[in-house]
Amino acid sequence: MNRFVSALLASLLLISHANADAPTTFTAAKVVAKQKLFFDQSSSVHGELYCGCKWKWTGKSGGRIDPESCGYETRAQQTRADRIEWEHIVPAWIFGHQRQCWQNGGRKNCIADDPVFRAMEADLFNLYPSVGEVNGDRSNFQYGTVAGVAPQYGACLTRVDFKGRAAEPRNDVKGLVARSTFYMYDRYGLSMSKQQQQLLMAWDRQYPVSAWEKEWNRRTASVMGHANLFITRDRTWSLGHKPSREGIVSAVPARGAAAQSPKSHRGGAIIGNRNSKVYHLAQGCPSYNMVSPKNQVLFRSETEAAAAGYRKAGNCR
């Protein structure tokens, strides 16, 4: 029994540490990704996402592309071609458009008012360094098969169909982007077209998990507190997959909204303040809607909040 209790306490400490490290904003996520996930990858054989280019780190989260390392040639945007940018494998435009906050004011409104959108935007399993120009050209296009398009970036094998609004990444990362996309759609309850599902399922089968992808998953899981189960193969995607929605930790809170009923609270988030280490319940805590978005940490239960070192606000009834 003592051995079981010790193991349980060790697990809680590990989860608490991981949750404390997980970024809560896109800006913070880029810094964490550089420092803890891709710190040794700038000169690796894998390179950045779309062209396999090597780069040199600059600043907190930026980098300068080495075009000769991958035979890259600028298509149109020299400034962006020279730099590393952080690509959302599932674009923010795509997952944002499936949130009500986007309909009420776009990305800026989602960042201010929707904790689920902020979690998606900062999710490290969806971020990967990329040549800025290709990142910009890919825009919010879905992945697809691009035929009849001449090389656009020198020796880089990624193709963008601007007219058809589709992007086809190089073969080396097709499996990786498929499994990252499955993760995002599963975790956050997103809706994917049948055509996109079929394409990504084919890529998932054709391009199996590599040693680097396993290591990337291990590093990311150590920060996020959970793995991408589509990489570990503990979860698979089939046509008509029913999402787990494990990342939907709360409804979108309305500014100045009245406290929720006890029934709705049971499915809602507990909001912690990372500065004060105090948490607030949706029911009975007057300051629930007063925590600054940049300081919010979301928990699914009081037990989880307590395990992370938070205490209940003193003004909760």
C-alpha positions as a LaTeX table, in Angstrom:
\begin{tabular}{lrrr}
\hline
Residue & $x$ (\AA) & $y$ (\AA) & $z$ (\AA) \\
\hline
Met1 & 0.00 & 0.00 & 0.00 \\
Asn2 & 2.80 & 2.41 & 0.87 \\
Arg3 & 4.45 & 1.63 & $-2.45$ \\
Phe4 & 1.18 & 2.46 & $-4.26$ \\
Val5 & 0.81 & 5.78 & $-2.41$ \\
Ser6 & 4.41 & 6.71 & $-3.20$ \\
Ala7 & 3.88 & 5.96 & $-6.89$ \\
Leu8 & 0.67 & 7.99 & $-6.92$ \\
Leu9 & 2.35 & 10.99 & $-5.30$ \\
Ala10 & 5.23 & 10.78 & $-7.78$ \\
Ser11 & 2.75 & 10.75 & $-10.66$ \\
Leu12 & 0.93 & 13.79 & $-9.28$ \\
Leu13 & 4.21 & 15.65 & $-8.94$ \\
Leu14 & 5.16 & 14.78 & $-12.52$ \\
Ile15 & 1.78 & 15.97 & $-13.85$ \\
Ser16 & 1.99 & 19.15 & $-11.79$ \\
His17 & 5.46 & 19.90 & $-13.10$ \\
Ala18 & 4.42 & 19.28 & $-16.71$ \\
Asn19 & 1.30 & 21.45 & $-16.38$ \\
Ala20 & 3.38 & 24.24 & $-14.88$ \\
Asp21 & 5.71 & 24.14 & $-17.89$ \\
Ala22 & 3.01 & 23.97 & $-20.57$ \\
Pro23 & 2.73 & 27.33 & $-22.37$ \\
Thr24 & $-0.59$ & 29.18 & $-22.28$ \\
Thr25 & 0.03 & 31.65 & $-25.13$ \\
Phe26 & 1.37 & 31.33 & $-28.67$ \\
Thr27 & 4.22 & 33.72 & $-27.83$ \\
Ala28 & 5.27 & 31.59 & $-24.87$ \\
Ala29 & 4.85 & 28.39 & $-26.87$ \\
Lys30 & 7.40 & 29.49 & $-29.47$ \\
Val31 & 10.00 & 30.10 & $-26.77$ \\
Val32 & 9.31 & 26.77 & $-25.07$ \\
Ala33 & 9.43 & 24.96 & $-28.42$ \\
Lys34 & 12.87 & 26.38 & $-29.11$ \\
Gln35 & 14.26 & 25.73 & $-25.64$ \\
Lys36 & 12.82 & 22.28 & $-24.91$ \\
Leu37 & 11.80 & 20.62 & $-28.19$ \\
Phe38 & 13.95 & 21.84 & $-31.10$ \\
Phe39 & 16.99 & 23.15 & $-29.23$ \\
Asp40 & 19.31 & 20.69 & $-31.00$ \\
Gln41 & 17.51 & 20.45 & $-34.35$ \\
Ser42 & 18.72 & 23.55 & $-36.21$ \\
Ser43 & 21.63 & 21.64 & $-37.75$ \\
Ser44 & 20.09 & 18.16 & $-37.77$ \\
Val45 & 19.42 & 16.03 & $-40.86$ \\
His46 & 15.68 & 16.53 & $-40.36$ \\
Gly47 & 15.70 & 20.30 & $-40.83$ \\
Glu48 & 12.63 & 22.49 & $-40.61$ \\
Leu49 & 9.17 & 21.27 & $-41.61$ \\
Tyr50 & 8.56 & 21.96 & $-45.28$ \\
Cys51 & 11.95 & 21.95 & $-46.98$ \\
Gly52 & 14.35 & 20.27 & $-44.56$ \\
Cys53 & 16.49 & 23.42 & $-44.31$ \\
Lys54 & 18.93 & 23.96 & $-41.49$ \\
Trp55 & 18.90 & 27.25 & $-39.62$ \\
Lys56 & 20.68 & 29.33 & $-37.01$ \\
Trp57 & 18.79 & 30.38 & $-33.90$ \\
Thr58 & 18.38 & 34.12 & $-33.27$ \\
Gly59 & 16.59 & 35.90 & $-30.45$ \\
Lys60 & 14.12 & 34.18 & $-28.12$ \\
Ser61 & 12.41 & 32.00 & $-30.70$ \\
Gly62 & 13.55 & 33.06 & $-34.18$ \\
Gly63 & 16.07 & 31.80 & $-36.66$ \\
Arg64 & 17.87 & 32.48 & $-39.94$ \\
Ile65 & 17.51 & 29.93 & $-42.73$ \\
Asp66 & 20.58 & 28.38 & $-44.36$ \\
Pro67 & 19.25 & 28.08 & $-47.96$ \\
Glu68 & 22.31 & 26.21 & $-49.24$ \\
Ser69 & 21.65 & 23.38 & $-46.78$ \\
Cys70 & 18.45 & 22.47 & $-48.64$ \\
Gly71 & 18.80 & 24.11 & $-52.04$ \\
Tyr72 & 16.13 & 26.65 & $-51.21$ \\
Glu73 & 15.35 & 29.42 & $-53.68$ \\
Thr74 & 13.10 & 32.36 & $-52.83$ \\
Arg75 & 9.80 & 32.45 & $-54.70$ \\
Ala76 & 8.69 & 36.01 & $-53.93$ \\
Gln77 & 9.17 & 37.07 & $-50.30$ \\
Gln78 & 12.86 & 37.41 & $-49.48$ \\
Thr79 & 12.39 & 38.63 & $-45.92$ \\
Arg80 & 10.24 & 35.66 & $-44.97$ \\
Ala81 & 12.40 & 33.27 & $-46.99$ \\
Asp82 & 15.35 & 34.22 & $-44.79$ \\
Arg83 & 13.74 & 33.45 & $-41.47$ \\
Ile84 & 12.30 & 30.62 & $-39.40$ \\
Glu85 & 8.64 & 30.99 & $-38.46$ \\
Trp86 & 6.48 & 28.73 & $-36.31$ \\
Glu87 & 3.91 & 26.90 & $-38.40$ \\
His88 & 0.59 & 25.80 & $-36.98$ \\
Ile89 & 0.26 & 22.42 & $-38.69$ \\
Val90 & $-3.49$ & 22.88 & $-38.32$ \\
Pro91 & $-3.78$ & 26.63 & $-39.07$ \\
Ala92 & $-5.26$ & 28.95 & $-36.45$ \\
Trp93 & $-7.74$ & 30.15 & $-39.08$ \\
Ile94 & $-9.10$ & 26.60 & $-39.46$ \\
Phe95 & $-9.54$ & 25.77 & $-35.79$ \\
Gly96 & $-10.57$ & 29.34 & $-34.98$ \\
His97 & $-13.42$ & 29.28 & $-37.49$ \\
Gln98 & $-14.92$ & 26.38 & $-35.57$ \\
Arg99 & $-15.16$ & 28.50 & $-32.42$ \\
Gln100 & $-17.92$ & 31.01 & $-31.71$ \\
Cys101 & $-15.38$ & 33.59 & $-30.58$ \\
Trp102 & $-14.07$ & 33.89 & $-34.15$ \\
Gln103 & $-17.52$ & 34.69 & $-35.46$ \\
Asn104 & $-17.78$ & 37.44 & $-32.84$ \\
Gly105 & $-14.51$ & 39.21 & $-33.61$ \\
Gly106 & $-11.84$ & 37.03 & $-35.21$ \\
Arg107 & $-8.55$ & 35.86 & $-33.77$ \\
Lys108 & $-8.09$ & 38.84 & $-31.47$ \\
Asn109 & $-11.43$ & 38.15 & $-29.83$ \\
Cys110 & $-10.63$ & 34.44 & $-29.46$ \\
Ile111 & $-7.33$ & 35.21 & $-27.72$ \\
Ala112 & $-9.11$ & 37.55 & $-25.31$ \\
Asp113 & $-12.22$ & 35.51 & $-24.56$ \\
Asp114 & $-11.78$ & 31.82 & $-25.35$ \\
Pro115 & $-9.48$ & 29.65 & $-23.18$ \\
Val116 & $-9.94$ & 26.68 & $-25.51$ \\
Phe117 & $-8.73$ & 28.71 & $-28.50$ \\
Arg118 & $-5.71$ & 29.85 & $-26.50$ \\
Ala119 & $-4.95$ & 26.23 & $-25.62$ \\
Met120 & $-5.13$ & 25.26 & $-29.29$ \\
Glu121 & $-2.98$ & 28.18 & $-30.39$ \\
Ala122 & $-0.29$ & 27.28 & $-27.84$ \\
Asp123 & $-0.45$ & 23.49 & $-28.21$ \\
Leu124 & 3.12 & 22.33 & $-28.82$ \\
Phe125 & 2.00 & 19.24 & $-30.74$ \\
Asn126 & 0.77 & 21.59 & $-33.48$ \\
Leu127 & 3.86 & 23.82 & $-33.77$ \\
Tyr128 & 6.90 & 23.21 & $-35.96$ \\
Pro129 & 9.66 & 25.51 & $-37.30$ \\
Ser130 & 9.28 & 26.32 & $-40.98$ \\
Val131 & 10.75 & 28.52 & $-43.70$ \\
Gly132 & 8.73 & 31.71 & $-43.29$ \\
Glu133 & 7.94 & 32.10 & $-46.98$ \\
Val134 & 6.48 & 28.60 & $-47.28$ \\
Asn135 & 4.58 & 29.12 & $-44.05$ \\
Gly136 & 3.08 & 32.29 & $-45.51$ \\
Asp137 & 2.30 & 30.66 & $-48.86$ \\
Arg138 & 0.63 & 27.68 & $-47.20$ \\
Ser139 & $-1.59$ & 30.24 & $-45.39$ \\
Asn140 & $-4.75$ & 28.53 & $-44.13$ \\
Phe141 & $-4.91$ & 25.97 & $-46.94$ \\
Gln142 & $-5.80$ & 22.37 & $-46.15$ \\
Tyr143 & $-3.32$ & 19.64 & $-47.06$ \\
Gly144 & $-3.86$ & 18.00 & $-50.43$ \\
Thr145 & $-2.26$ & 16.42 & $-53.48$ \\
Val146 & $-0.78$ & 19.13 & $-55.69$ \\
Ala147 & $-0.21$ & 18.09 & $-59.31$ \\
Gly148 & 1.03 & 20.02 & $-62.31$ \\
Val149 & 2.85 & 22.67 & $-60.28$ \\
Ala150 & 6.48 & 23.37 & $-61.19$ \\
Pro151 & 9.08 & 23.62 & $-58.39$ \\
Gln152 & 8.44 & 26.84 & $-56.50$ \\
Tyr153 & 11.28 & 26.94 & $-53.96$ \\
Gly154 & 14.30 & 25.47 & $-55.72$ \\
Ala155 & 15.06 & 21.97 & $-54.46$ \\
Cys156 & 12.34 & 22.18 & $-51.78$ \\
Leu157 & 9.73 & 19.49 & $-52.51$ \\
Thr158 & 6.74 & 21.14 & $-50.85$ \\
Arg159 & 4.16 & 22.46 & $-53.34$ \\
Val160 & 1.42 & 25.06 & $-52.89$ \\
Asp161 & $-1.60$ & 25.27 & $-55.19$ \\
Phe162 & $-2.75$ & 28.86 & $-54.76$ \\
Lys163 & $-5.73$ & 28.49 & $-57.08$ \\
Gly164 & $-6.91$ & 25.23 & $-55.53$ \\
Arg165 & $-6.01$ & 26.41 & $-52.01$ \\
Ala166 & $-4.06$ & 23.28 & $-51.10$ \\
Ala167 & $-0.55$ & 22.47 & $-49.88$ \\
Glu168 & 1.36 & 19.21 & $-50.27$ \\
Pro169 & 4.37 & 18.88 & $-47.93$ \\
Arg170 & 7.49 & 16.86 & $-48.75$ \\
Asn171 & 7.14 & 13.11 & $-48.26$ \\
Asp172 & 9.41 & 13.05 & $-45.19$ \\
Val173 & 6.83 & 14.86 & $-43.06$ \\
Lys174 & 3.50 & 13.70 & $-44.53$ \\
Gly175 & 3.02 & 11.13 & $-41.78$ \\
Leu176 & 4.00 & 13.63 & $-39.11$ \\
Val177 & 1.55 & 16.31 & $-40.29$ \\
Ala178 & $-1.21$ & 13.68 & $-40.59$ \\
Arg179 & $-0.75$ & 12.48 & $-37.00$ \\
Ser180 & $-0.48$ & 16.04 & $-35.68$ \\
Thr181 & $-3.70$ & 16.92 & $-37.50$ \\
Phe182 & $-5.48$ & 13.87 & $-36.08$ \\
Tyr183 & $-4.35$ & 14.91 & $-32.61$ \\
Met184 & $-5.73$ & 18.44 & $-32.93$ \\
Tyr185 & $-9.06$ & 17.40 & $-34.41$ \\
Asp186 & $-9.46$ & 14.65 & $-31.80$ \\
Arg187 & $-8.41$ & 16.65 & $-28.75$ \\
Tyr188 & $-10.40$ & 19.77 & $-29.54$ \\
Gly189 & $-13.46$ & 18.24 & $-31.18$ \\
Leu190 & $-12.92$ & 19.73 & $-34.63$ \\
Ser191 & $-14.81$ & 18.72 & $-37.75$ \\
Met192 & $-12.80$ & 17.32 & $-40.71$ \\
Ser193 & $-14.07$ & 16.73 & $-44.23$ \\
Lys194 & $-14.28$ & 13.16 & $-45.54$ \\
Gln195 & $-11.78$ & 14.00 & $-48.30$ \\
Gln196 & $-9.23$ & 15.37 & $-45.82$ \\
Gln197 & $-9.66$ & 12.34 & $-43.56$ \\
Gln198 & $-9.05$ & 9.94 & $-46.42$ \\
Leu199 & $-5.92$ & 11.75 & $-47.57$ \\
Leu200 & $-4.37$ & 11.96 & $-44.10$ \\
Met201 & $-5.24$ & 8.35 & $-43.30$ \\
Ala202 & $-3.35$ & 7.34 & $-46.45$ \\
Trp203 & $-0.34$ & 9.44 & $-45.43$ \\
Asp204 & $-0.46$ & 7.96 & $-41.94$ \\
Arg205 & $-0.26$ & 4.43 & $-43.39$ \\
Gln206 & 2.29 & 5.21 & $-46.08$ \\
Tyr207 & 4.72 & 7.20 & $-43.90$ \\
Pro208 & 5.16 & 5.49 & $-40.49$ \\
Val209 & 6.40 & 7.12 & $-37.31$ \\
Ser210 & 10.13 & 7.88 & $-37.46$ \\
Ala211 & 12.66 & 7.78 & $-34.64$ \\
Trp212 & 12.73 & 11.60 & $-34.57$ \\
Glu213 & 8.93 & 11.84 & $-34.41$ \\
Lys214 & 8.98 & 9.51 & $-31.40$ \\
Glu215 & 11.60 & 11.71 & $-29.73$ \\
Trp216 & 9.64 & 14.88 & $-30.59$ \\
Asn217 & 6.57 & 13.28 & $-29.01$ \\
Arg218 & 8.54 & 12.33 & $-25.89$ \\
Arg219 & 9.94 & 15.83 & $-25.46$ \\
Thr220 & 6.58 & 17.48 & $-26.08$ \\
Ala221 & 4.74 & 15.13 & $-23.73$ \\
Ser222 & 7.21 & 15.99 & $-20.97$ \\
Val223 & 6.11 & 19.62 & $-21.24$ \\
Met224 & 2.42 & 19.24 & $-22.08$ \\
Gly225 & 1.71 & 16.44 & $-19.58$ \\
His226 & 0.27 & 14.07 & $-22.22$ \\
Ala227 & 1.39 & 12.38 & $-25.43$ \\
Asn228 & 0.05 & 12.45 & $-28.96$ \\
Leu229 & $-1.60$ & 9.03 & $-28.94$ \\
Phe230 & $-1.64$ & 8.92 & $-32.73$ \\
Ile231 & 2.15 & 8.86 & $-32.64$ \\
Thr232 & 2.36 & 6.20 & $-29.91$ \\
Arg233 & $-0.31$ & 4.21 & $-31.84$ \\
Asp234 & $-2.50$ & 3.98 & $-28.73$ \\
Arg235 & $-5.15$ & 5.74 & $-30.80$ \\
Thr236 & $-5.93$ & 5.47 & $-34.50$ \\
Trp237 & $-8.07$ & 7.50 & $-36.86$ \\
Ser238 & $-10.78$ & 5.88 & $-38.96$ \\
Leu239 & $-13.33$ & 7.46 & $-41.26$ \\
Gly240 & $-15.99$ & 9.19 & $-39.16$ \\
His241 & $-13.73$ & 9.20 & $-36.07$ \\
Lys242 & $-15.50$ & 10.41 & $-32.93$ \\
Pro243 & $-13.23$ & 12.98 & $-31.20$ \\
Ser244 & $-12.32$ & 12.51 & $-27.56$ \\
Arg245 & $-12.59$ & 16.29 & $-26.96$ \\
Glu246 & $-10.08$ & 15.93 & $-24.12$ \\
Gly247 & $-8.86$ & 19.49 & $-24.66$ \\
Ile248 & $-12.31$ & 21.07 & $-24.26$ \\
Val249 & $-11.90$ & 22.04 & $-20.63$ \\
Ser250 & $-14.48$ & 24.82 & $-20.54$ \\
Ala251 & $-17.18$ & 26.62 & $-22.41$ \\
Val252 & $-16.36$ & 30.06 & $-23.83$ \\
Pro253 & $-16.74$ & 32.46 & $-20.87$ \\
Ala254 & $-18.66$ & 35.64 & $-21.62$ \\
Arg255 & $-17.23$ & 38.88 & $-20.28$ \\
Gly256 & $-19.12$ & 39.99 & $-17.23$ \\
Ala257 & $-21.36$ & 36.93 & $-17.44$ \\
Ala258 & $-23.24$ & 35.83 & $-14.37$ \\
Ala259 & $-21.93$ & 32.81 & $-12.53$ \\
Gln260 & $-22.94$ & 29.52 & $-14.12$ \\
Ser261 & $-25.35$ & 27.12 & $-12.51$ \\
Pro262 & $-23.94$ & 24.16 & $-10.59$ \\
Lys263 & $-25.01$ & 21.86 & $-13.43$ \\
Ser264 & $-23.06$ & 23.78 & $-16.08$ \\
His265 & $-20.09$ & 24.19 & $-13.77$ \\
Arg266 & $-19.54$ & 20.45 & $-13.61$ \\
Gly267 & $-18.50$ & 20.53 & $-17.27$ \\
Gly268 & $-16.70$ & 23.86 & $-17.00$ \\
Ala269 & $-13.20$ & 24.96 & $-16.25$ \\
Ile270 & $-11.62$ & 25.92 & $-12.99$ \\
Ile271 & $-9.54$ & 29.04 & $-13.60$ \\
Gly272 & $-6.25$ & 29.44 & $-11.76$ \\
Asn273 & $-4.20$ & 32.64 & $-11.51$ \\
Arg274 & $-0.57$ & 31.77 & $-12.23$ \\
Asn275 & 0.62 & 34.83 & $-10.30$ \\
Ser276 & $-1.31$ & 34.30 & $-7.05$ \\
Lys277 & $-1.56$ & 30.49 & $-7.28$ \\
Val278 & $-5.25$ & 30.85 & $-6.44$ \\
Tyr279 & $-8.03$ & 29.09 & $-8.34$ \\
His280 & $-11.64$ & 30.17 & $-8.90$ \\
Leu281 & $-14.77$ & 28.10 & $-9.48$ \\
Ala282 & $-17.40$ & 29.12 & $-12.01$ \\
Gln283 & $-20.04$ & 28.75 & $-9.30$ \\
Gly284 & $-19.68$ & 30.73 & $-6.07$ \\
Cys285 & $-16.41$ & 32.57 & $-6.79$ \\
Pro286 & $-17.03$ & 36.27 & $-7.59$ \\
Ser287 & $-13.61$ & 36.74 & $-9.25$ \\
Tyr288 & $-14.04$ & 33.88 & $-11.75$ \\
Asn289 & $-14.28$ & 36.23 & $-14.75$ \\
Met290 & $-11.73$ & 38.73 & $-13.46$ \\
Val291 & $-8.50$ & 36.77 & $-13.99$ \\
Ser292 & $-6.45$ & 38.31 & $-16.79$ \\
Pro293 & $-6.34$ & 35.98 & $-19.84$ \\
Lys294 & $-2.54$ & 35.97 & $-19.88$ \\
Asn295 & $-2.48$ & 34.74 & $-16.26$ \\
Gln296 & $-5.13$ & 32.02 & $-16.62$ \\
Val297 & $-4.34$ & 28.35 & $-16.05$ \\
Leu298 & $-7.23$ & 25.93 & $-16.60$ \\
Phe299 & $-7.98$ & 22.85 & $-14.48$ \\
Arg300 & $-10.63$ & 20.17 & $-14.83$ \\
Ser301 & $-11.07$ & 19.59 & $-11.08$ \\
Glu302 & $-10.13$ & 21.04 & $-7.71$ \\
Thr303 & $-7.96$ & 17.97 & $-7.14$ \\
Glu304 & $-5.94$ & 18.78 & $-10.26$ \\
Ala305 & $-5.61$ & 22.42 & $-9.17$ \\
Ala306 & $-4.45$ & 21.43 & $-5.70$ \\
Ala307 & $-1.94$ & 18.95 & $-7.17$ \\
Ala308 & $-0.46$ & 21.83 & $-9.17$ \\
Gly309 & 0.02 & 23.87 & $-5.99$ \\
Tyr310 & $-3.05$ & 26.12 & $-6.23$ \\
Arg311 & $-5.51$ & 26.97 & $-3.43$ \\
Lys312 & $-9.14$ & 28.04 & $-3.61$ \\
Ala313 & $-9.80$ & 31.80 & $-3.61$ \\
Gly314 & $-10.75$ & 33.10 & $-0.18$ \\
Asn315 & $-13.86$ & 34.92 & $-1.43$ \\
Cys316 & $-15.49$ & 31.76 & $-2.82$ \\
Arg317 & $-18.76$ & 30.94 & $-1.08$ \\
\hline
\end{tabular}
